[in-house]
């Protein structure tokens, strides 16, 4: 029962965490449908949105791994509809 989800992430001090963030995202490339990143150098942050289709356990695993990275703050929205 796959669902559509969007993960929103804010990277504070992206120079310290973006490499690990990208490694984790790449390890879930099979469920990721799109990604948009907006660097906000003047504020010392990056804002990233990731759209994916996956099982709830996969979505939660990715969210958890990203949220465990220092300087990364995440929120996830998951559709109720199965796709």
C-alpha positions as CSV (number, residue, x, y, z in Angstrom):
1,X,0.0,0.0,0.0
2,X,2.2,2.8,-1.3
3,X,1.5,6.4,-0.5
4,X,2.6,9.7,-1.8
5,X,4.7,11.8,0.7
6,X,6.6,15.0,0.8
7,X,9.5,15.5,3.1
8,X,10.5,19.1,3.9
9,X,13.9,19.6,5.3
10,X,15.8,22.6,6.6
11,X,19.6,22.3,6.8
12,X,21.2,24.8,9.1
13,X,24.9,25.2,8.4
14,X,24.5,23.1,5.2
15,X,28.3,22.9,4.7
16,X,28.3,20.7,7.8
17,X,25.5,18.3,6.9
18,X,24.7,18.3,3.2
19,X,27.1,15.5,2.3
20,X,25.5,13.1,4.8
21,X,22.1,14.3,3.9
22,X,22.7,13.6,0.2
23,X,24.1,10.1,1.1
24,X,21.0,9.2,2.9
25,X,18.7,10.5,0.2
26,X,20.7,8.6,-2.5
27,X,20.2,5.4,-0.5
28,X,16.4,5.8,-1.0
29,X,16.6,6.7,-4.7
30,X,14.1,3.9,-5.6
31,X,11.2,5.7,-4.0
32,X,12.1,9.3,-4.7
33,X,10.2,11.0,-7.6
34,X,11.5,14.5,-7.3
35,X,13.7,16.9,-5.2
36,X,14.0,20.6,-5.1
37,X,16.6,22.5,-3.1
38,X,16.8,26.2,-2.4
39,X,20.1,27.5,-1.0
40,X,19.6,30.5,1.2
41,X,23.3,31.4,1.7
42,X,22.4,34.8,3.1
43,X,20.7,33.0,6.0
44,X,23.1,30.1,6.3
45,X,20.4,27.5,5.5
46,X,19.2,25.3,2.7
47,X,15.5,24.3,2.2
48,X,14.9,21.0,0.5
49,X,11.6,19.3,-0.6
50,X,11.5,15.7,-1.5
51,X,8.5,14.0,-3.2
52,X,8.3,10.2,-3.0
53,X,6.0,7.2,-3.4
54,X,6.7,4.4,-1.0
55,X,5.4,2.1,1.8
56,X,4.8,3.9,5.1
57,X,7.8,2.0,6.7
58,X,10.1,3.2,3.9
59,X,8.9,6.8,4.2
60,X,9.3,6.8,8.0
61,X,12.8,5.2,7.7
62,X,14.0,8.0,5.4
63,X,12.4,10.7,7.6
64,X,14.1,9.2,10.7
65,X,17.5,8.9,9.1
66,X,17.4,12.4,7.9
67,X,16.1,13.7,11.2
68,X,19.0,12.1,13.0
69,X,21.6,14.1,11.1
70,X,22.9,17.0,13.2
71,X,21.7,20.5,11.9
72,X,18.8,18.9,9.8
73,X,15.2,19.5,10.7
74,X,12.5,17.5,8.9
75,X,8.7,17.2,8.6
76,X,6.8,14.7,6.5
77,X,3.3,14.8,5.1
78,X,1.9,11.5,3.9
79,X,-1.3,11.1,1.8
80,X,-4.2,9.0,3.1
81,X,-4.8,7.7,-0.3
82,X,-3.0,4.6,-1.5
83,X,-1.4,4.6,-4.9
